[in-house]
Structures are given as C-alpha cells and as structure tokens.
Amino acid sequence: MSGDEFICLYTGGGLQTFLSQLEKGFPSHIPYETQVLPYLGCSYGYAQYPQDGASFENLLSLADARMYSNKQELHGEKKQD
C-alpha cells in the first residue's frame, strides 16, 4: 500500500450495498469559494475471505488488482479485447 490507499475491514453482509454506499460518500463535485472543483472519486478493490483467498497477502493482492482495474475503467483506460 502507498499514497492515498487504505484498507477497510468490513464484517457485515451485503457487499454490493456496502460498496454502493462507499461510492456515494464521494461527491462528484465540490464547491470551493466561488469555484466548483473537478470530479472527485474513488477507485476501490475488494476481496472476500474465504471465497477469494485464505491469507492476508492473497486477499490484499486481489483487492489491489481489482482497484487498479476499477481505476482504469473510471478513467476510460481499459483496453478492449
């Protein structure tokens, strides 16, 4: 992990609901004085124990890969197959 990355441990049910709420927590524009700042968003990755792996390292690696995939899609950088 580096920069502005962080880990969130979620132990409740309903992963998709949780991710949706996480996205809603980031406004699309932020008013600042007389300006509106450009898009603010987040890219996230997730991994579920034990479905996606048993070790912390495996779960973190998968979540990191998913985060970068999400970031590429957000910025339109995803390569078309």
C-alpha positions in Angstrom: 0.0 0.0 0.0 1.2 3.5 -0.7 0.0 7.0 -1.3 -3.7 7.5 -0.6 -4.6 3.8 -0.4 -6.2 2.4 2.7 -7.7 -0.9 3.9 -11.3 -1.2 5.2 -12.3 -4.3 7.0 -16.0 -4.9 6.6 -17.6 -7.7 8.5 -21.2 -7.2 7.7 -23.3 -8.8 5.0 -24.3 -7.3 1.7 -21.0 -6.4 0.0 -22.6 -4.7 -3.0 -24.7 -2.5 -0.7 -21.6 -1.5 1.2 -19.6 -0.7 -2.0 -22.5 1.4 -3.3 -22.6 3.4 0.0 -18.9 3.8 -0.2 -19.2 5.3 -3.7 -22.0 7.7 -2.6 -19.7 9.0 0.1 -17.6 10.8 -2.6 -19.4 13.8 -4.2 -19.0 14.3 -7.9 -18.1 18.0 -7.5 -17.0 20.1 -4.5 -17.9 23.7 -4.2 -15.0 25.8 -3.1 -15.3 29.5 -2.6 -16.6 30.8 -6.0 -15.5 27.7 -7.9 -16.5 24.1 -8.3 -13.6 21.7 -8.1 -13.5 19.0 -10.8 -14.6 15.4 -10.4 -13.6 13.7 -7.1 -14.0 10.0 -6.9 -12.5 6.8 -5.6 -11.3 3.6 -7.1 -11.6 0.5 -4.9 -10.8 -3.1 -5.0 -12.2 -5.8 -2.7 -11.6 -9.3 -1.7 -13.7 -11.6 0.4 -12.5 -14.2 2.9 -12.5 -17.1 2.4 -14.0 -17.0 -1.2 -11.1 -15.1 -2.7 -8.2 -16.4 -0.6 -7.1 -17.6 2.9 -4.1 -15.4 3.5 -3.9 -11.6 4.1 -1.3 -11.4 1.3 -3.6 -13.1 -1.2 -6.6 -11.0 -0.3 -4.6 -7.8 -0.4 -3.1 -8.7 -3.8 -6.5 -9.5 -5.3 -8.1 -6.3 -3.9 -5.2 -4.3 -5.2 -5.5 -5.8 -8.7 -9.3 -5.1 -8.7 -8.7 -1.5 -7.5 -6.3 -0.8 -10.5 -8.8 -2.4 -12.9 -11.6 -0.2 -11.4 -9.3 2.9 -11.8 -8.6 2.1 -15.4 -12.3 1.8 -16.1 -13.1 5.0 -14.3 -10.6 6.9 -16.5 -11.5 5.1 -19.7 -8.2 3.4 -20.0 -9.4 -0.2 -20.1 -8.2 -1.9 -23.2 -10.9 -3.5 -25.3 -10.2 -7.2 -26.2 
